[in-house]
Amino acid sequence: MLNKKTAIKILSEIKKAKKILLTVHVSPDQDSVASVLAMELVLRRMGKKTKIISFSQIPSKLKFISGTERIETADFAKINFSEFDLFIALDSAQERMITRSHFPESFPSNFKIVNIDHHITNTRFGDINLVVPTSSTTEILYQLFKIWQVKIDKTLARLLFYGIFADTGCFQYSSTSVETFKIAADLIEKGASLNEAVLVSFRSYSLKTLKYWGRVLDNMQTDGSGKFIWSKISKKEREELGVEVTEVEGAANFFAPIVSGTEFGIILMEEEGLVRGSLRSRDVFDVSKIAVELGGGGHKAAAGFSLNMSLAEAEKEVLGAARKYLGRKQ
């Protein structure tokens, strides 16, 4: 449940602030973008000046969401914080999800950080932390806006629904609760469209992205334990397919947790200077524990990490961590 006292405390800080900074997390997904744009819309309606930044480029697949044109590509670590009174971090479990650069160790005395998130691995890095293990950050915002007595019109309903729908995997993940369904139904009544969300979230992939997924499948292997599957794709393979990093999101959701008899899956993707890993659980296996050991975080059913090493080194590191954790579980 949402802590009402914390919700009111956040609103109090917003009312005092004149200009507010928001960030989309590194490698943005639909819940991240939708939650930031929903919060920014509410802030602007309160008469606040806002600025949204993203360390990464917004994937072309997410540009259907109204408001993405207001998101600037910029590094949080290089922002002049004296221009702002308040920073609201949404859907970011830890500082490295805000910037891949060194996270600042100090801020101006009047600069407050509000941390709103749904990941169980959140490090509580804010001055005010509203961390609730729900389906999505957009589900938290729905409850938060209710406490603040914000009117949820069609525009806001669509943003909140986009985030909830995507982060629940079309309501199929274990984080989907009875309350999630109730909220989704209310948002549809207020103007969100289930058909539209299905179309833009799960039926609008480019042919190049699907070919990339095909390569992920070709490279897939079963671990000797039989407990998990894993796949890797190199920067060279991705470039041969003509696929940009921002086009390849989603493979982990579709392929990592689908092999019968396994408990989880891993997909490793090589980028410039680092390897990104995604873990997905088939049922109750907690993949967040493996992600944390590798410097990442996330949920029990879905987690991720980044390693600054070669693909071969990362593969060895990740498989070792997964097998070590399996050994402890047995």
SEKOLRO-501774 format. One record per residue: residue in three letters; x, z, y of N, C-alpha, C in turn. Coordinates in pm, whole numbers, plus 50000, padded with zeros to 5 digits. Layout:
> rest|neast|nup|nnorth|caeast|caup|canorth|ceast|cup|cnorth
> ALA|X|Z|Y|X|Z|Y|X|Z|Y
...
***
This chain:
> rest|neast|nup|nnorth|caeast|caup|canorth|ceast|cup|cnorth
> MET|50084|50000|49880|50000|50000|50000|50088|50000|50125
> LEU|50035|49940|50229|50106|49934|50356|50104|50073|50422
> ASN|50218|50113|50477|50226|50239|50549|50170|50217|50690
> LYS|50054|50274|50717|49986|50251|50844|50068|50304|50962
> LYS|50137|50416|50941|50219|50475|51047|50331|50379|51087
> THR|50395|50316|50987|50501|50219|51014|50445|50096|51082
> ALA|50327|50052|51040|50262|49936|51100|50237|49958|51249
> ILE|50190|50074|51283|50163|50108|51424|50293|50119|51503
> LYS|50396|50171|51438|50527|50185|51503|50584|50047|51538
> ILE|50566|49951|51449|50613|49814|51474|50538|49754|51593
> LEU|50406|49774|51595|50324|49723|51705|50368|49784|51837
> SER|50404|49911|51836|50449|49979|51957|50577|49916|52011
> GLU|50671|49882|51919|50796|49817|51961|50769|49677|52016
> ILE|50674|49607|51957|50639|49473|52004|50581|49480|52146
> LYS|50495|49576|52169|50432|49590|52301|50536|49619|52409
> LYS|50642|49691|52374|50746|49723|52472|50840|49606|52498
> ALA|50851|49516|52402|50948|49405|52411|50898|49293|52501
> LYS|50992|49228|52569|50959|49112|52652|50992|48981|52580
> LYS|51107|48978|52513|51146|48858|52439|51189|48897|52299
> ILE|51136|48825|52200|51154|48864|52059|51219|48751|51981
> LEU|51320|48786|51903|51391|48691|51817|51340|48702|51674
> LEU|51319|48588|51610|51278|48583|51469|51370|48487|51395
> THR|51390|48512|51265|51472|48420|51186|51402|48381|51056
> VAL|51423|48256|51018|51387|48209|50885|51509|48236|50796
> HIS|51488|48279|50674|51605|48314|50593|51684|48192|50547
> VAL|51809|48215|50509|51897|48109|50462|51830|48036|50345
> SER|51843|47903|50342|51775|47819|50242|51626|47851|50243
> PRO|51557|47817|50350|51417|47858|50369|51324|47809|50259
> ASP|51230|47896|50223|51122|47855|50133|50990|47864|50210
> GLN|50881|47837|50141|50752|47827|50210|50703|47961|50263
> ASP|50726|48068|50189|50683|48200|50236|50761|48242|50360
> SER|50891|48212|50360|50976|48245|50475|50928|48173|50601
> VAL|50911|48042|50591|50869|47963|50707|50729|48002|50752
> ALA|50636|48015|50658|50497|48047|50693|50485|48186|50754
> SER|50559|48283|50702|50549|48419|50756|50607|48428|50897
> VAL|50718|48360|50921|50778|48361|51054|50687|48293|51155
> LEU|50631|48179|51117|50543|48106|51209|50413|48182|51234
> ALA|50363|48252|51132|50242|48333|51150|50269|48448|51246
> MET|50381|48517|51228|50416|48627|51316|50438|48576|51459
> GLU|50509|48464|51472|50537|48409|51604|50409|48369|51677
> LEU|50313|48316|51601|50184|48278|51660|50113|48401|51716
> VAL|50113|48509|51641|50050|48633|51685|50122|48689|51807
> LEU|50254|48684|51807|50332|48734|51921|50304|48654|52048
> ARG|50298|48522|52035|50269|48439|52152|50130|48466|52206
> ARG|50036|48492|52117|49900|48524|52161|49895|48660|52230
> MET|49994|48744|52202|50006|48872|52274|50075|48855|52409
> GLY|50120|48733|52436|50188|48705|52562|50338|48726|52558
> LYS|50397|48735|52438|50540|48759|52425|50619|48628|52424
> LYS|50738|48632|52481|50830|48519|52471|50903|48531|52337
> THR|50920|48418|52268|50980|48422|52135|51083|48311|52118
> LYS|51169|48332|52020|51265|48230|51978|51280|48243|51828
> ILE|51268|48129|51755|51287|48129|51609|51413|48050|51578
> ILE|51500|48109|51496|51620|48037|51453|51629|48035|51301
> SER|51706|47940|51250|51730|47928|51107|51875|47890|51086
> PHE|51945|47962|51001|52084|47929|50969|52091|47793|50900
> SER|51993|47765|50814|51987|47639|50741|51887|47544|50805
> GLN|51901|47416|50778|51801|47321|50822|51671|47345|50745
> ILE|51559|47321|50810|51429|47334|50744|51410|47215|50650
> PRO|51383|47238|50521|51362|47127|50428|51250|47035|50476
> SER|51270|46906|50460|51169|46808|50504|51035|46835|50436
> LYS|51040|46889|50313|50918|46916|50238|50830|47022|50305
> LEU|50891|47105|50392|50816|47213|50457|50770|47177|50598
> LYS|50803|47058|50644|50771|47023|50781|50624|46987|50804
> PHE|50546|46990|50696|50401|46976|50711|50341|47099|50777
> ILE|50413|47211|50772|50361|47336|50828|50369|47329|50981
> SER|50257|47345|51044|50250|47336|51189|50335|47444|51255
> GLY|50425|47402|51345|50510|47495|51416|50656|47486|51379
> THR|50689|47414|51271|50830|47405|51228|50918|47339|51335
> GLU|50856|47259|51422|50934|47194|51528|50989|47296|51628
> ARG|50937|47419|51628|50985|47523|51720|51104|47602|51662
> ILE|51141|47573|51538|51251|47645|51474|51383|47575|51506
> GLU|51474|47649|51566|51605|47595|51605|51709|47630|51498
> THR|51796|47535|51467|51906|47563|51376|52016|47635|51452
> ALA|52043|47759|51418|52142|47840|51488|52186|47956|51398
> ASP|52305|48007|51424|52361|48118|51346|52330|48250|51417
> PHE|52260|48338|51350|52224|48469|51404|52348|48544|51456
> ALA|52460|48530|51386|52582|48602|51422|52637|48558|51558
> LYS|52593|48443|51606|52646|48390|51733|52544|48397|51847
> ILE|52433|48465|51824|52329|48478|51925|52369|48581|52032
> ASN|52331|48556|52155|52351|48653|52263|52234|48751|52259
> PHE|52257|48865|52195|52149|48961|52172|52097|49027|52300
> SER|52176|49021|52405|52133|49083|52531|52012|49011|52591
> GLU|51982|48891|52541|51867|48814|52590|51736|48862|52527
> PHE|51747|48949|52425|51629|48990|52349|51615|49143|52345
> ASP|51492|49187|52326|51464|49331|52312|51443|49369|52166
> LEU|51399|49271|52087|51355|49301|51951|51386|49184|51859
> PHE|51427|49216|51737|51450|49116|51633|51362|49151|51514
> ILE|51279|49055|51471|51194|49076|51354|51245|48988|51241
> ALA|51297|49053|51137|51345|48983|51017|51233|48982|50914
> LEU|51197|48864|50868|51087|48849|50772|51137|48785|50643
> ASP|51095|48840|50530|51123|48781|50399|51274|48776|50369
> SER|51350|48868|50423|51495|48870|50402|51534|49003|50339
> ALA|51578|48998|50214|51607|49120|50140|51736|49187|50184
> GLN|51826|49111|50246|51953|49167|50288|52009|49085|50403
> GLU|52111|49140|50468|52167|49075|50586|52219|48935|50559
> ARG|52275|48912|50440|52332|48780|50411|52224|48672|50391
> MET|52097|48714|50390|51989|48615|50389|51955|48571|50531
> ILE|52013|48638|50630|51989|48603|50771|52100|48512|50823
> THR|52223|48543|50782|52338|48461|50820|52441|48463|50709
> ARG|52507|48348|50690|52618|48343|50595|52748|48384|50664
> SER|52744|48397|50797|52859|48449|50871|52859|48601|50860
> HIS|52955|48663|50925|52963|48809|50922|52849|48868|51004
> PHE|52767|48952|50941|52655|49015|51010|52709|49114|51112
> PRO|52662|49107|51236|52714|49197|51341|52704|49345|51302
> GLU|52807|49421|51338|52809|49564|51306|52742|49649|51413
> SER|52726|49592|51533|52661|49667|51641|52580|49572|51729
> PHE|52482|49629|51797|52394|49553|51884|52376|49628|52015
> PRO|52327|49563|52120|52296|49634|52245|52202|49751|52218
> SER|52213|49855|52297|52136|49979|52273|51985|49958|52274
> ASN|51937|49860|52351|51793|49837|52360|51742|49738|52255
> PHE|51832|49687|52172|51797|49584|52074|51759|49649|51942
> LYS|51632|49638|51904|51582|49699|51781|51560|49592|51673
> ILE|51577|49634|51547|51555|49543|51433|51438|49593|51350
> VAL|51339|49505|51331|51225|49533|51244|51241|49447|51119
> ASN|51237|49510|51003|51258|49444|50875|51129|49448|50795
> ILE|51066|49330|50777|50940|49321|50702|50963|49231|50581
> ASP|50943|49287|50461|50982|49211|50342|50909|49263|50218
> HIS|50911|49180|50112|50842|49218|49988|50935|49224|49868
> HIS|51066|49209|49886|51161|49213|49775|51200|49357|49740
> ILE|51200|49389|49611|51232|49526|49568|51380|49558|49592
> THR|51463|49454|49609|51605|49476|49630|51642|49486|49778
> ASN|51544|49497|49868|51571|49503|50011|51662|49621|50044
> THR|51761|49597|50131|51861|49699|50164|51820|49790|50281
> ARG|51699|49771|50335|51649|49854|50446|51746|49853|50564
> PHE|51783|49737|50610|51883|49723|50715|51825|49735|50856
> GLY|51695|49751|50869|51633|49757|51001|51626|49896|51060
> ASP|51598|49902|51190|51567|50030|51253|51430|50077|51207
> ILE|51342|49980|51181|51211|50006|51121|51199|49914|51000
> ASN|51167|49971|50885|51159|49893|50763|51020|49901|50702
> LEU|50956|49785|50688|50827|49778|50621|50848|49691|50497
> VAL|50884|49756|50388|50915|49686|50264|50812|49725|50159
> VAL|50733|49629|50118|50623|49653|50023|50632|49551|49911
> PRO|50645|49592|49785|50659|49497|49674|50527|49427|49639
> THR|50492|49330|49722|50371|49252|49700|50409|49110|49657
> SER|50311|49023|49652|50334|48885|49608|50422|48807|49703
> SER|50417|48842|49832|50480|48759|49935|50485|48836|50066
> THR|50570|48789|50156|50573|48850|50290|50446|48815|50366
> THR|50390|48698|50341|50266|48662|50408|50150|48753|50367
> GLU|50152|48805|50245|50049|48902|50205|50064|49031|50286
> ILE|50187|49073|50308|50211|49191|50391|50158|49167|50532
> LEU|50185|49048|50588|50141|49018|50723|49989|49019|50734
> TYR|49920|48972|50633|49773|48977|50634|49727|49121|50653
> GLN|49784|49212|50575|49747|49353|50585|49789|49413|50719
> LEU|49907|49373|50765|49958|49422|50892|49868|49378|51007
> PHE|49828|49252|51007|49741|49200|51113|49605|49268|51112
> LYS|49558|49305|50994|49431|49377|50984|49442|49512|51053
> ILE|49553|49582|51029|49575|49712|51093|49585|49696|51244
> TRP|49650|49587|51287|49665|49561|51431|49538|49506|51495
> GLN|49437|49480|51411|49308|49423|51456|49327|49284|51519
> VAL|49415|49207|51457|49437|49068|51499|49330|48980|51435
> LYS|49269|48895|51513|49170|48803|51460|49241|48691|51384
> ILE|49205|48674|51257|49266|48568|51176|49176|48445|51181
> ASP|49216|48348|51262|49139|48225|51274|49190|48122|51173
> LYS|49142|48000|51181|49177|47897|51084|49327|47868|51083
> THR|49389|47859|51200|49532|47828|51208|49615|47936|51141
> LEU|49585|48061|51171|49659|48173|51112|49629|48185|50963
> ALA|49505|48162|50924|49466|48170|50783|49543|48068|50699
> ARG|49560|47947|50753|49631|47843|50679|49778|47881|50660
> LEU|49841|47935|50764|49980|47976|50752|49997|48085|50647
> LEU|49914|48187|50653|49924|48297|50558|49897|48250|50415
> PHE|49800|48161|50400|49767|48111|50266|49881|48027|50209
> TYR|49945|47944|50291|50058|47863|50244|50165|47951|50180
> GLY|50197|48063|50247|50302|48151|50197|50263|48221|50068
> ILE|50142|48275|50065|50094|48344|49945|50086|48248|49827
> PHE|50030|48131|49850|50012|48033|49743|50145|47992|49682
> ALA|50244|47963|49767|50373|47916|49718|50451|48027|49648
> ASP|50452|48148|49705|50534|48255|49648|50473|48317|49522
> THR|50348|48287|49496|50287|48329|49369|50294|48217|49265
> GLY|50353|48102|49304|50358|47988|49211|50220|47942|49171
> CYS|50133|47930|49273|49993|47892|49249|49923|48002|49169
> PHE|49951|48129|49208|49887|48248|49151|49921|48271|49004
> GLN|50039|48223|48959|50074|48241|48818|50180|48348|48794
> TYR|50247|48397|48899|50353|48496|48879|50295|48636|48864
> SER|50374|48724|48800|50326|48859|48771|50303|48942|48896
> SER|50361|48901|49009|50340|48975|49135|50201|48951|49194
> THR|50127|48856|49137|49991|48828|49183|49897|48938|49137
> SER|49839|49009|49232|49752|49123|49200|49605|49089|49231
> VAL|49520|49181|49198|49378|49167|49233|49365|49155|49385
> GLU|49444|49237|49457|49441|49234|49602|49486|49098|49656
> THR|49584|49037|49589|49630|48904|49630|49516|48804|49624
> PHE|49440|48807|49516|49327|48715|49501|49221|48740|49608
> LYS|49196|48867|49637|49096|48900|49739|49140|48847|49876
> ILE|49268|48866|49908|49321|48817|50036|49313|48666|50042
> ALA|49353|48599|49934|49348|48453|49929|49207|48401|49949
> ALA|49110|48467|49885|48970|48426|49899|48924|48441|50044
> ASP|48964|48551|50108|48926|48572|50248|48988|48466|50338
> LEU|49112|48429|50311|49179|48326|50391|49113|48189|50374
> ILE|49067|48160|50253|48994|48034|50231|48862|48036|50308
> GLU|48794|48149|50307|48671|48161|50385|48696|48141|50534
> LYS|48816|48177|50579|48851|48166|50720|48909|48028|50757
> GLY|48921|47939|50659|48964|47803|50691|49081|47747|50614
> ALA|49151|47827|50535|49259|47774|50453|49202|47684|50343
> SER|49282|47589|50297|49235|47494|50196|49320|47503|50071
> LEU|49259|47536|49958|49330|47540|49830|49378|47401|49792
> ASN|49293|47300|49809|49330|47164|49772|49452|47116|49850
> GLU|49453|47145|49979|49566|47105|50064|49693|47176|50020
> ALA|49683|47305|49989|49800|47383|49948|49857|47329|49816
> VAL|49772|47294|49723|49817|47237|49596|49890|47105|49621
> LEU|49831|47020|49704|49888|46888|49731|50026|46899|49796
> VAL|50038|46978|49903|50165|46982|49977|50270|47067|49908
> SER|50227|47165|49827|50323|47256|49765|50374|47208|49630
> PHE|50288|47143|49553|50324|47109|49415|50301|46963|49377
> ARG|50253|46881|49468|50229|46741|49434|50284|46646|49540
> SER|50392|46686|49605|50448|46602|49712|50601|46596|49704
> TYR|50654|46589|49583|50799|46579|49567|50844|46434|49579
> SER|50965|46414|49631|51019|46278|49640|51068|46235|49502
> LEU|51079|46104|49483|51128|46050|49357|51272|46096|49332
> LYS|51352|46106|49439|51490|46152|49425|51496|46295|49373
> THR|51405|46378|49424|51402|46517|49378|51368|46524|49230
> LEU|51273|46444|49186|51234|46443|49044|51349|46394|48956
> LYS|51426|46297|49005|51542|46249|48929|51648|46359|48921
> TYR|51661|46436|49028|51752|46550|49028|51708|46651|48922
> TRP|51579|46679|48917|51527|46771|48817|51555|46719|48675
> GLY|51547|46586|48661|51579|46526|48531|51721|46555|48490
> ARG|51814|46551|48588|51953|46583|48558|51968|46731|48521
> VAL|51893|46816|48589|51893|46959|48555|51852|46978|48409
> LEU|51750|46906|48366|51703|46914|48227|51809|46861|48131
> ASP|51871|46749|48166|51976|46692|48081|52091|46790|48059
> ASN|52122|46868|48162|52235|46961|48157|52199|47097|48099
> MET|52074|47118|48064|52027|47250|48019|52081|47286|47881
> GLN|52118|47413|47867|52170|47464|47740|52103|47598|47706
> THR|52104|47630|47577|52055|47761|47532|52175|47849|47503
> ASP|52173|47971|47553|52282|48065|47526|52285|48099|47378
> GLY|52404|48135|47329|52419|48169|47188|52330|48283|47144
> SER|52293|48371|47237|52204|48483|47204|52061|48437|47179
> GLY|52029|48317|47230|51891|48268|47220|51798|48332|47320
> LYS|51854|48421|47404|51771|48497|47497|51748|48426|47630
> PHE|51834|48332|47667|51815|48264|47793|51868|48121|47790
> ILE|51816|48040|47880|51865|47904|47898|51937|47897|48032
> TRP|52022|47798|48049|52090|47782|48177|52126|47636|48196
> SER|52136|47599|48322|52175|47463|48357|52258|47468|48484
> LYS|52339|47367|48502|52421|47358|48624|52419|47213|48672
> ILE|52438|47197|48801|52448|47063|48856|52553|47065|48967
> SER|52646|46974|48957|52758|46973|49051|52722|46901|49180
> LYS|52803|46924|49281|52786|46856|49409|52797|46705|49389
> LYS|52891|46663|49303|52911|46520|49275|52787|46459|49212
> GLU|52726|46528|49116|52605|46477|49050|52492|46463|49152
> ARG|52478|46565|49236|52372|46560|49337|52393|46444|49433
> GLU|52517|46425|49476|52547|46317|49569|52527|46179|49506
> GLU|52557|46169|49376|52535|46042|49305|52387|46003|49304
> LEU|52301|46106|49303|52157|46082|49305|52104|46064|49447
> GLY|52191|46086|49547|52149|46071|49686|52053|46179|49731
> VAL|52069|46298|49675|51977|46408|49704|52044|46509|49797
> GLU|51976|46543|49906|52026|46645|49998|51993|46784|49943
> VAL|52071|46883|49987|52049|47021|49942|51907|47066|49970
> THR|51853|47025|50086|51719|47070|50124|51609|47006|50040
> GLU|51643|46908|49956|51542|46838|49876|51528|46892|49734
> VAL|51613|46987|49695|51620|47022|49554|51554|47156|49519
> GLU|51487|47217|49617|51419|47343|49588|51308|47321|49485
> GLY|51288|47419|49399|51174|47412|49308|51209|47396|49162
> ALA|51328|47345|49131|51363|47321|48991|51361|47450|48910
> ALA|51410|47558|48969|51414|47685|48896|51274|47732|48857
> ASN|51178|47715|48947|51042|47760|48919|50980|47685|48802
> PHE|51014|47557|48790|50952|47475|48687|51023|47482|48553
> PHE|51156|47491|48553|51229|47475|48428|51294|47601|48373
> ALA|51337|47692|48461|51410|47808|48412|51329|47898|48318
> PRO|51198|47920|48343|51127|48017|48259|51031|47957|48156
> ILE|51055|47833|48111|50951|47768|48030|50983|47752|47882
> VAL|51102|47786|47838|51139|47763|47698|51093|47879|47611
> SER|51010|47850|47514|50954|47951|47425|51065|48027|47353
> GLY|51048|48158|47343|51143|48241|47271|51253|48300|47358
> THR|51271|48246|47479|51372|48299|47570|51310|48403|47663
> GLU|51395|48479|47731|51346|48581|47823|51363|48541|47970
> PHE|51462|48456|47998|51483|48412|48136|51566|48285|48138
> GLY|51578|48228|48259|51657|48107|48276|51740|48114|48403
> ILE|51849|48037|48405|51940|48033|48519|51968|47889|48557
> ILE|51965|47858|48685|52008|47727|48733|52115|47748|48840
> LEU|52228|47679|48824|52339|47686|48918|52353|47552|48990
> MET|52359|47556|49123|52375|47434|49202|52496|47448|49293
> GLU|52588|47353|49282|52708|47355|49364|52681|47290|49500
> GLU|52719|47363|49606|52711|47310|49742|52852|47302|49798
> GLU|52863|47282|49927|52994|47277|49992|53053|47417|50001
> GLY|53151|47446|49915|53220|47573|49922|53154|47690|49853
> LEU|53038|47670|49793|52974|47781|49722|52882|47729|49612
> VAL|52838|47821|49528|52743|47790|49421|52621|47879|49438
> ARG|52504|47819|49446|52380|47895|49454|52319|47907|49315
> GLY|52273|48028|49283|52212|48051|49153|52069|48099|49166
> SER|51983|48052|49078|51843|48096|49074|51812|48147|48934
> LEU|51748|48263|48927|51707|48322|48799|51556|48337|48796
> ARG|51496|48305|48682|51352|48321|48665|51324|48384|48530
> SER|51234|48481|48528|51196|48550|48406|51071|48488|48346
> ARG|51062|48485|48213|50942|48432|48148|50829|48533|48149
> ASP|50865|48663|48137|50760|48764|48125|50801|48892|48198
> VAL|50848|48992|48126|50876|49121|48189|51024|49147|48213
> PHE|51110|49057|48171|51254|49077|48189|51288|49081|48338
> ASP|51370|49180|48380|51401|49201|48521|51530|49126|48559
> VAL|51515|49006|48613|51632|48926|48650|51696|48973|48780
> SER|51626|49056|48858|51684|49103|48984|51809|49187|48960
> LYS|51816|49254|48844|51933|49337|48812|52058|49251|48795
> ILE|52043|49133|48737|52155|49041|48722|52195|48986|48859
> ALA|52095|48951|48939|52122|48897|49073|52197|48997|49159
> VAL|52158|49124|49154|52225|49228|49233|52370|49242|49190
> GLU|52395|49237|49061|52532|49247|49010|52620|49132|49061
> LEU|52555|49019|49093|52627|48902|49142|52623|48893|49295
> GLY|52577|49000|49360|52577|49004|49506|52451|48951|49570
> GLY|52348|48924|49490|52222|48873|49543|52110|48973|49532
> GLY|51990|48924|49513|51874|49011|49502|51747|48931|49479
> GLY|51633|48999|49491|51506|48930|49471|51404|49016|49401
> HIS|51326|48955|49314|51218|49022|49241|51254|49035|49093
> LYS|51173|49110|49020|51193|49121|48876|51180|48984|48809
> ALA|51085|48903|48856|51059|48774|48792|51135|48658|48854
> ALA|51185|48674|48975|51254|48565|49043|51359|48622|49137
> ALA|51482|48577|49121|51592|48629|49203|51697|48522|49224
> GLY|51791|48548|49314|51893|48449|49343|52020|48512|49396
> PHE|52124|48431|49408|52254|48477|49455|52337|48357|49498
> SER|52447|48383|49567|52542|48279|49605|52682|48331|49577
> LEU|52767|48243|49524|52904|48280|49491|53002|48184|49559
> ASN|53100|48238|49628|53201|48156|49695|53315|48125|49598
> MET|53290|48034|49508|53389|47995|49408|53351|47858|49351
> SER|53434|47804|49266|53405|47674|49205|53290|47686|49106
> LEU|53233|47573|49070|53121|47574|48975|53166|47629|48840
> ALA|53286|47590|48795|53336|47639|48666|53355|47791|48669
> GLU|53410|47842|48779|53430|47987|48792|53296|48059|48798
> ALA|53201|48001|48873|53069|48062|48887|52997|48066|48753
> GLU|53008|47957|48680|52944|47950|48548|52994|48063|48458
> LYS|53125|48083|48456|53184|48189|48374|53138|48327|48422
> GLU|53137|48346|48554|53097|48474|48613|52951|48507|48583
> VAL|52865|48409|48599|52721|48429|48583|52684|48452|48436
> LEU|52738|48370|48349|52708|48388|48206|52760|48523|48157
> GLY|52875|48564|48208|52929|48695|48172|52839|48808|48216
> ALA|52788|48798|48340|52699|48902|48393|52568|48907|48316
> ALA|52514|48790|48282|52387|48783|48207|52404|48843|48068
> ARG|52512|48808|48000|52536|48859|47864|52565|49009|47865
> LYS|52635|49054|47969|52665|49196|47983|52535|49275|48002
> TYR|52447|49224|48085|52320|49295|48109|52234|49293|47984
> LEU|52232|49181|47913|52157|49175|47787|52209|49278|47688
> GLY|52341|49296|47685|52402|49396|47595|52358|49536|47627
> ARG|52344|49566|47755|52298|49699|47797|52150|49719|47763
> LYS|52073|49610|47767|51929|49621|47741|51901|49643|47592
> GLN|51991|49600|47506|51968|49608|47361|52005|49745|47305
***
